[in-house]
Amino acid sequence: MEFKDKLKKRAEEIGITLDAGQLEQFEMFYRMLLEKNKVMNLTAITEENEVIDKHFIDSLTCGRVVDFSKVSSVVDIGTGAGFPGIPLKIAYPELSFVLIDSLKKRVNFLEEVIDALGLEKIKAIHGRAEDLARDQEYRASFSLCVSRAVANLSTLSEYCIPFVKVNGYFVSYKAGKGLEEIKLIDSCMKALGSKIEKTDIFQLPGEDSSRVLIKIKKCKGTAKRYPRKAGVPSKNPL
């Protein structure tokens, strides 16, 4: 089965229909990812089926907990090689996206992808979340924040929630062990004016281990002191 057929089938299994143009964009993204990975470390996952399932389909699972018809703008924090931001943008082209990463080389790659795929209403930004969250252009500006970044939920929430509008959402993509982090999150949620609204546990095709989506609602404005200075949220989580 060809790449596009595999991806189309996998997407339909999670309730997402991709047209011919979107499938073409995904395949181009895959080819660019493999090519760039030869000269810089973007991903350890390169086998076709694994990229489809563990990068593309995993990114799209956000639709399990988010009604994208009610979303207008999305920010992806610590996007890395573009996950989950680029797959979500391809699947929901009408939405506005900002992808943020602290490594300029990765941002350069994402700019190449955005240009090659002809994506509109999307930009990749080089910077640290704790700095950009204080920029009035980005603070409290998005209806949805997503992140697959590797950090504990408390640290990640402090980085991400300041970007979200009141009554907007932050969705954290986690391995199954992320459920353990929820037990330690109460004080963080109170400090950030947020609450966990939903947790969704599932398995990707062919995987034994579980994945979890943690959907957090921002109930009120975030205090100006958050996020704290670089390094503090990870060393001293809320």
Secondary structure, DSSP 4 states (H G I P E B T S, - for coil): --HHHHHHHHHHHTT----HHHHHHHHHHHHHHHHHHTTS---S--SHHHIIIIIIIHHHGGGGT--GGG--EEEEET-TTTTTHHHHHHHSTTSEEEEEES-HHHHHHHHHHHHHHT--SEEEEES-HHHHTTSTTTTT-EEEEEE--SS-HHHHHHHHGGGEEEEEEEEEEEETTHHHHHTT-HHHHHHTTEEEEEEEEE--TT-SS-EEEEEEEE-SPPPTT-S-STTHHHHS--
